[in-house]
């Protein structure tokens, strides 16, 4: 996109913090230049006298109609486009005729947030709040909305009923506010849960179709709120390179609450498709990451959530308000008149104010009851304080809300009857909203603002109150369950709204607070409100979204590419002597993850089984005389026997420490004097932690012990693993010659030098001698899901080695790895270059003969006593004639790997092996 500074910019700093700091400075300098430009017509935070005297909707309307300010002389946009996707447009449409529409601006917090954001050219996509079944009406409305930079999504009445009234308002909204799922009888009015969820998915796809139709390369797509949790997934399926952010304006509940939702996993995975996921507070972000960890079994990191190497950034972005607009409004004559009237009306009385939607989560009954308790215990204040409660009606057709309204009216009437007089009442309750100017005046005369939300995403009423209090410097009493408590908590009095006594006492504290303390508290909050504005919130989110995409692209470049299946098969067919080294677990096994549940089926996973769809193709490859297959696994011998006993292949159990050809017997490749005295003491530790950690288990093998906590509670399992490691290092293995290998959810203790890469040397020697290989191996395919400690198997065959370490140079004795740590040779670093210089391989073809041409057959005395082969100390590399294009190392499901290539799952391995077998069979090779 022309002029898009986020695309193709080679000067972007490498550090994420450096990039974000640079963006921050650019935004500040841009704002400074705009403030000095008197001709700037883009409606931002700087308002004219006329604008301030205009109604709020006029102000927003001018902003929405400001599209021309974003185009150059040739009509080409020169700013990055921002597609804002929300359930509702900032415009409501009313039909006046077949092709005639009148539009009413319904300004909300999101519109205010984007006012004055000059960096982006915003386009709004959403539902216009009206059903338009005919094509002519849809075209006319689309044209009318285009002037407001709005793009409609047309939803029919049935979809709205099921998706919006049903799933969004009846399922997600109560759950996210800790009200729990509704009971079946309440669901009857909006049909079943399944049909609502289907409508929710369909509606999200309809939004995605509209976005896709208007998307241009370089656009940023910003999805908003719980109505559109499926949207990021729909968009990424259409275009994986699309920049997608998702922001939740409500709380996100703890994982224990979210896991009660039947569609819990689908929603989480859909949101994780976004590049950046934002919440108002760190608590909500932490709950989301915890839900992904506990429910999906994914890895939570300080940056966000990681799944198969892909990182979704999760962060907190507290929203603000357009504070300048409130501050300037106080100077208007009509607002000053309102202020004078209110001061005269409540002269001699302290004014307490509550402004809320009439909703269960706002804690209005708790607020009024706390005020009643204060009046009971403080008789001297009964004629000196008044509570003004503005309760804006909402969802008046819902029985629960009707019941709440009646309850509030009953409590107000009782208190006024008890403490009121003929000339004054303690509570003034209004079931309606106020216009902007009246609200500003009310904020300005208030002594105490009382916000008692039982659960609130942010609650911007507290911000608006602070912005209007520069003169009065009133006190804010704020619920600790409102998101604003994390931002304004230092200057406010925080309360638990469920504790009526605490709230009543806080009212007394606020009324008696001295002027000096009030000023200190106010100045602290006023500074935050005026610096953390809505515009700053929007700019920060989009800036971080752009940077997240940059960082993801860098991460992708660092990760190996997908396995080039066609090339791997072609080289296989043209080679004469092939070696295939295959892992077992998570490579040749059947995936056992259960959709919607963390980790999968524990019993099935503990019993490793060969993927049933792999058996036929694997047998065909094994029967090829030009191909040698080695299954290299950490599993016990009996597990490999059960799964591969009928195939013509080599089995290497316990990381290669035990080896056999399927027609022979097991031999050990371990050094004879391997010290295993540590096993019993480590076993006792593993048993202890297994008993203390539900759903964990441990396996005892001949050369190692493994403790697995994949199915335990994720956080508890990590704590237990950390405790275990501390105990092991200070006790049983403090002086033992062992390695501790940590997996994603496992701890393994094994003898030093027991790795798959170290075992390959010995395994090759056995294979060469037993099969009497006289032709060099000219093709190697190594595929596996190996722990980091075992990934040396990938670099073992790497042809791109320095000249002093190329073929013909004997590898170090395996026993070197078993010496005490002080005598151990440092491991040489293998370069990860992927180049295939012809000169570096020109002499390899001459090294065709094995180092020991002696031929051995069967299982005669070659294996010596006790099944241990009297193998030479060293194995020469000249049994290989391996060029770079004939070596394919492939990690399964691990992006941080030494392998050249990737396959995502064992299903991809199955598909590849099938294709390999089919091509080999059809070509007759």
DOKOL-10955 format. One record per residue (C-alpha): x, y negated, z negated; residue in three letters. Coordinates in steps of 0.5 Angstrom, whole numbers, plus 500, padded with zeros to 3 digits. Layout:
<sites>
XYZAla/...
</sites>
This chain:
<sites>
500500500Unk/503493502Unk/506489496Unk/505495491Unk/511494487Unk/510501484Unk/511505490Unk/518506493Unk/521502488Unk/529504488Unk/531499482Unk/526502477Unk/530503471Unk/531510469Unk/529510461Unk/521510460Unk/522505455Unk/527500459Unk/521501465Unk/516499460Unk/520493457Unk/521490464Unk/514491465Unk/512487459Unk/517481461Unk/514481468Unk/507480465Unk/509475460Unk/512471465Unk/507472470Unk/502469465Unk/506463464Unk/506461471Unk/499462472Unk/497458466Unk/501452469Unk/498453476Unk/492448475Unk/489451482Unk/488458480Unk/481460481Unk/481467479Unk/477467473Unk/481469467Unk/482467460Unk/483460461Unk/476457462Unk/473450464Unk/468446460Unk/463448465Unk/464455464Unk/464455457Unk/457452457Unk/455457462Unk/451463459Unk/456469458Unk/453473464Unk/455467469Unk/462467466Unk/462475468Unk/459474474Unk/464469477Unk/469474475Unk/466480479Unk/465475485Unk/472473485Unk/474478490Unk/477473495Unk/482471490Unk/486478491Unk/487477499Unk/492474503Unk/491470509Unk/491476513Unk/485479509Unk/490484506Unk/490486499Unk/497484495Unk/496487489Unk/495494486Unk/488496486Unk/485499480Unk/479503481Unk/475503474Unk/470509474Unk/465508468Unk/458511467Unk/455505468Unk/456499472Unk/457492469Unk/451490473Unk/444493473Unk/439493479Unk/432491480Unk/428493486Unk/424487489Unk/423490496Unk/424496500Unk/431493502Unk/431487497Unk/435488490Unk/436483484Unk/442484480Unk/443483473Unk/450482470Unk/450487463Unk/457484461Unk/460489456Unk/467490452Unk/470494458Unk/468488463Unk/471483458Unk/477487457Unk/479486465Unk/477479465Unk/484475466Unk/488481468Unk/491478474Unk/496484476Unk/490488479Unk/485488484Unk/479491480Unk/473495483Unk/468498479Unk/465505481Unk/459507477Unk/451508476Unk/447502477Unk/442505472Unk/436506477Unk/434512481Unk/434510489Unk/432516493Unk/431513500Unk/437512504Unk/435505506Unk/434503499Unk/441506498Unk/444502503Unk/441495501Unk/444496494Unk/451498496Unk/451492500Unk/449487495Unk/453491490Unk/459490494Unk/459482493Unk/460484486Unk/466488487Unk/462494485Unk/461501488Unk/454505486Unk/454512485Unk/447515486Unk/444520481Unk/437522481Unk/432522475Unk/433530474Unk/441529474Unk/440523469Unk/436527465Unk/440533464Unk/447529464Unk/446523461Unk/440524456Unk/442531455Unk/449533455Unk/452526454Unk/447523449Unk/445529446Unk/451534445Unk/458530446Unk/456523443Unk/453527436Unk/459532436Unk/464526437Unk/462522431Unk/462528427Unk/454529427Unk/455536429Unk/451540435Unk/443539435Unk/439545434Unk/435549439Unk/429546437Unk/432539439Unk/434542445Unk/428544448Unk/426537450Unk/432537455Unk/432544457Unk/438549455Unk/445547454Unk/447551460Unk/443547465Unk/445540461Unk/453543462Unk/451544469Unk/448538471Unk/454534467Unk/459538472Unk/455536478Unk/454529476Unk/462528475Unk/463531482Unk/458526485Unk/463521481Unk/469524484Unk/466524491Unk/465516491Unk/472515488Unk/475520494Unk/471516499Unk/474509497Unk/481511495Unk/487508498Unk/494511497Unk/497507491Unk/491506488Unk/490507480Unk/484511478Unk/482509471Unk/476514468Unk/472512462Unk/469515456Unk/466522454Unk/461521460Unk/467523465Unk/471528462Unk/471533468Unk/473527473Unk/480527472Unk/480535474Unk/475533480Unk/480528483Unk/486532482Unk/483537486Unk/482532491Unk/489529491Unk/494532486Unk/498525487Unk/493521485Unk/494516479Unk/489518474Unk/488515467Unk/482517462Unk/480513456Unk/476515450Unk/472509447Unk/469514442Unk/473518436Unk/475524438Unk/474529433Unk/478534429Unk/479541433Unk/475544428Unk/469540430Unk/471540437Unk/472548437Unk/464549436Unk/463546443Unk/461552448Unk/465548453Unk/470546449Unk/476549453Unk/473547460Unk/473540458Unk/480540455Unk/483542461Unk/479538465Unk/482532461Unk/489534461Unk/489534469Unk/490526468Unk/496523468Unk/495519462Unk/490520456Unk/488514452Unk/485513445Unk/483507440Unk/488510435Unk/493515433Unk/488519429Unk/484521435Unk/490522440Unk/493527434Unk/486530434Unk/486531441Unk/493534442Unk/491539436Unk/485541439Unk/489543446Unk/494547441Unk/489550437Unk/484552442Unk/488552449Unk/494555446Unk/498549449Unk/505546447Unk/504539443Unk/510535444Unk/511527441Unk/509525448Unk/503529449Unk/501536451Unk/505541456Unk/502546460Unk/507550464Unk/512545465Unk/507539466Unk/506534461Unk/500530460Unk/502524456Unk/497522450Unk/497516447Unk/494510443Unk/491504446Unk/487500441Unk/482495445Unk/481488443Unk/477482445Unk/478476449Unk/479472443Unk/480465446Unk/473465449Unk/470466442Unk/475461439Unk/473456445Unk/466457444Unk/466454437Unk/468447440Unk/461447444Unk/456442442Unk/450447442Unk/455452437Unk/456446433Unk/449445432Unk/447452430Unk/453452425Unk/450446422Unk/443449422Unk/445455419Unk/449451413Unk/443447412Unk/439453411Unk/444457407Unk/446452403Unk/449454396Unk/449461398Unk/455466400Unk/453469407Unk/454476408Unk/453479415Unk/452485418Unk/452486426Unk/450493428Unk/447497433Unk/441501429Unk/444507430Unk/446513425Unk/453512425Unk/453505423Unk/452506416Unk/446501415Unk/442504410Unk/449505406Unk/451498407Unk/444496404Unk/444501398Unk/451498396Unk/448491396Unk/442493392Unk/447496387Unk/451490387Unk/445486385Unk/443490380Unk/450490376Unk/451482378Unk/445479376Unk/448472376Unk/449473384Unk/442474386Unk/440467388Unk/447466390Unk/448471396Unk/444473402Unk/445479407Unk/444477414Unk/443484418Unk/443484425Unk/440491427Unk/440491435Unk/435497437Unk/437503441Unk/434509444Unk/427507441Unk/424513444Unk/428518440Unk/425521434Unk/431520430Unk/432513431Unk/425512430Unk/426515423Unk/432511422Unk/429504423Unk/423506418Unk/428508413Unk/432501414Unk/425497414Unk/423501407Unk/430500404Unk/430492406Unk/423491403Unk/424495397Unk/430490395Unk/427484397Unk/421485393Unk/425487387Unk/430481388Unk/427476392Unk/423470390Unk/417466393Unk/422461396Unk/428466398Unk/430473399Unk/436477399Unk/436480405Unk/434477412Unk/434483417Unk/433482425Unk/431488429Unk/434484435Unk/440482439Unk/443475439Unk/445471444Unk/453469445Unk/453462442Unk/448464436Unk/453470434Unk/459465434Unk/455460430Unk/453466425Unk/460469425Unk/463462423Unk/459461417Unk/459468414Unk/463468408Unk/464476408Unk/463481414Unk/461488412Unk/462493417Unk/460500414Unk/461505420Unk/460512418Unk/464514424Unk/466509429Unk/471509435Unk/473502434Unk/468497432Unk/470490435Unk/465486431Unk/470486426Unk/475483431Unk/470478433Unk/468476426Unk/476474425Unk/476470431Unk/471466429Unk/474465422Unk/480460423Unk/476455419Unk/472459414Unk/477464413Unk/472469410Unk/473476408Unk/472482412Unk/470489408Unk/471494413Unk/470502413Unk/476506413Unk/472511418Unk/472505424Unk/478505429Unk/479498427Unk/481500420Unk/488502423Unk/489495426Unk/486490421Unk/487494415Unk/492490412Unk/488484412Unk/481487410Unk/478491404Unk/478498406Unk/472502403Unk/469509404Unk/462507406Unk/459514403Unk/462511396Unk/456506394Unk/459504388Unk/466502391Unk/463498397Unk/459494391Unk/465493387Unk/468491394Unk/463486395Unk/464483388Unk/472483389Unk/471479396Unk/466474393Unk/471472387Unk/477472392Unk/481466391Unk/482461397Unk/490463397Unk/489470398Unk/483469403Unk/488465407Unk/493470407Unk/489476409Unk/485472415Unk/492470418Unk/495477418Unk/488479422Unk/488473426Unk/495474429Unk/493481431Unk/486479434Unk/489474438Unk/495477440Unk/492484442Unk/487482446Unk/483486451Unk/487484457Unk/493486454Unk/490493452Unk/488494460Unk/495491462Unk/498496457Unk/494502459Unk/495501467Unk/502499466Unk/504506462Unk/500510467Unk/504507473Unk/510509469Unk/507516467Unk/507518474Unk/514515475Unk/516519470Unk/512525472Unk/515525479Unk/522525476Unk/521531472Unk/518534478Unk/525533482Unk/528536476Unk/524542476Unk/526548481Unk/521549487Unk/516554488Unk/519561491Unk/520560498Unk/516567500Unk/517567507Unk/524566507Unk/525571501Unk/521576505Unk/525575511Unk/532575508Unk/530582505Unk/528585512Unk/535583515Unk/539586509Unk/542593508Unk/543594501Unk/538590496Unk/538589489Unk/531587485Unk/532585478Unk/525585475Unk/523583468Unk/517586465Unk/513582460Unk/509576463Unk/512578470Unk/509585472Unk/504585466Unk/497584467Unk/495577464Unk/491578458Unk/489571457Unk/481570455Unk/478564458Unk/476559453Unk/480562447Unk/487561445Unk/492566447Unk/488571450Unk/487578447Unk/492580442Unk/491587442Unk/491588449Unk/497584449Unk/501588444Unk/500594449Unk/504592455Unk/501595461Unk/503594468Unk/499590473Unk/494595476Unk/494591483Unk/502592483Unk/503600482Unk/502601490Unk/506596493Unk/512597487Unk/512605489Unk/513603496Unk/519598495Unk/522603490Unk/522609495Unk/526605500Unk/533608500Unk/536601502Unk/533598495Unk/535599488Unk/530596483Unk/532595476Unk/526593470Unk/530589465Unk/526588459Unk/526586452Unk/521592450Unk/523599447Unk/525605451Unk/518608450Unk/514602453Unk/518602459Unk/517610460Unk/510610459Unk/509604465Unk/515606470Unk/516614468Unk/513616475Unk/517611479Unk/524611483Unk/528606479Unk/532604474Unk/530602467Unk/534597462Unk/530597455Unk/532592449Unk/535587454Unk/539592457Unk/542595451Unk/539602454Unk/539604461Unk/536610465Unk/535612472Unk/527615472Unk/530622474Unk/535622468Unk/536621461Unk/537614457Unk/544612455Unk/546606451Unk/551601454Unk/552598447Unk/559597444Unk/560603440Unk/562599434Unk/556595434Unk/555592427Unk/547593425Unk/548593417Unk/544586417Unk/537590420Unk/534592413Unk/535585410Unk/532582416Unk/526587416Unk/524585409Unk/524578411Unk/520579417Unk/515583413Unk/514578408Unk/512573413Unk/508577417Unk/504578410Unk/504571409Unk/502569416Unk/495572419Unk/495575426Unk/502575426Unk/506581427Unk/513584428Unk/517589432Unk/523593430Unk/527595436Unk/534599436Unk/538592437Unk/533587435Unk/527585431Unk/522580433Unk/517576429Unk/511574434Unk/506568431Unk/503567438Unk/496568435Unk/497565428Unk/494558427Unk/499554431Unk/501549426Unk/502554420Unk/506559425Unk/511553426Unk/511552419Unk/512559417Unk/517560423Unk/521554420Unk/521557413Unk/523563416Unk/529561419Unk/532557413Unk/531563409Unk/535567414Unk/541562415Unk/542562408Unk/541569406Unk/541575410Unk/544573416Unk/549568413Unk/555572415Unk/552577420Unk/555577427Unk/548576430Unk/544571434Unk/537568433Unk/533567439Unk/527562438Unk/521563443Unk/515558444Unk/512562438Unk/517568436Unk/523569432Unk/528574434Unk/534576431Unk/539580435Unk/546582435Unk/551577438Unk/552579445Unk/546582446Unk/543578452Unk/540580459Unk/546577463Unk/551580459Unk/548587460Unk/548586467Unk/555587468Unk/555594465Unk/548596468Unk/551594475Unk/557599473Unk/552605472Unk/548604478Unk/554603483Unk/557610480Unk/551614479Unk/549612486Unk/556612489Unk/554605493Unk/560604498Unk/556598502Unk/556592498Unk/550589496Unk/548583500Unk/541581497Unk/539580490Unk/532578488Unk/531577480Unk/525575478Unk/523574470Unk/520570464Unk/526570460Unk/527567454Unk/533561454Unk/538566451Unk/537571457Unk/537566463Unk/544568464Unk/542573468Unk/540568473Unk/546565474Unk/550572473Unk/549573481Unk/549565483Unk/554565489Unk/555558488Unk/561559484Unk/568555483Unk/573558488Unk/577561482Unk/571565479Unk/569568486Unk/568575488Unk/574579486Unk/575576480Unk/574581474Unk/569579469Unk/571578462Unk/570584457Unk/563585454Unk/566586448Unk/569579448Unk/562577446Unk/562582440Unk/568579436Unk/568574430Unk/565567432Unk/572564431Unk/575569436Unk/570569441Unk/571566448Unk/567560450Unk/562561455Unk/564558462Unk/559554465Unk/556556471Unk/554550476Unk/547549478Unk/548547485Unk/544550490Unk/548548496Unk/551554501Unk/557552504Unk/559557509Unk/567556508Unk/566558500Unk/563565503Unk/567566509Unk/571571506Unk/566575502Unk/564580507Unk/571583507Unk/570585500Unk/566591502Unk/569596498Unk/567598490Unk/573597485Unk/572604484Unk/570609490Unk/570615485Unk/563618487Unk/559621481Unk/553625481Unk/547627477Unk/548626469Unk/554630468Unk/560629463Unk/560622466Unk/556620461Unk/560623455Unk/558625448Unk/551622445Unk/549619452Unk/554614452Unk/558613458Unk/565612458Unk/565606462Unk/571602464Unk/572595460Unk/571591467Unk/566591473Unk/569588479Unk/564583483Unk/567586490Unk/561590490Unk/557584492Unk/557581499Unk/552575497Unk/551569500Unk/547563498Unk/541564502Unk/540572500Unk/540570493Unk/533569490Unk/533568482Unk/526566480Unk/523564473Unk/515566472Unk/512560468Unk/518557465Unk/520550469Unk/526549464Unk/530554467Unk/537556470Unk/533560476Unk/533557483Unk/525558484Unk/519558480Unk/512563480Unk/507560476Unk/504567473Unk/504574474Unk/499574479Unk/503570483Unk/509576482Unk/503581484Unk/501577491Unk/509576493Unk/510584491Unk/504586495Unk/506581501Unk/514584501Unk/511591501Unk/507590507Unk/512586511Unk/517592509Unk/512597511Unk/510594518Unk/517592520Unk/519599519Unk/525597515Unk/
</sites>
